[in-house]
Amino acid sequence: QVQLVESGGGLVQPGGSLRLSCAASGRLVRIAVLGWYRQAPGKERELVARILVPARETNYADSVKGRFTISREVVKNGVSLQMNNLKPEDTAVYSCYLRQVIAGDSYESWGQGIQVTVSS
């Protein structure tokens, strides 16, 4: 089993910055994807950013390109999300995501979620 623990959320004014961190522990064998999703009230969960680990490729939602940066945190076996120039529409619960591929089977893990509120 894999546990993911997020930190760094909170309340910030529009235009401000926050950095989310996610630490992974447990049986980590072959990480294929690390990422962040978010879900705002009344909306579906959406991908914010992800790292395709073997390819060292990053993907971002169009709405956050140029403002958010995802990075792998090797020491924590986790991932961080630097969020700059935050907007009220970025308000959501952000969840860390990890996928492993072991012997051809895919295993997904999710963090408990952390609140990010952008408001004046």
Secondary structure, 3 states (H helix, E strand, C coil): CEEEEEECCEEECCCCCEEEEEEEEECCCCEEEEEEEEECCCCCCEEEEEEECCCCEEEECCCCCCCEEEEEECCCCEEEEEECCCCHHHCEEEEEEEEEEECCEEEEEECCCEEEEECC
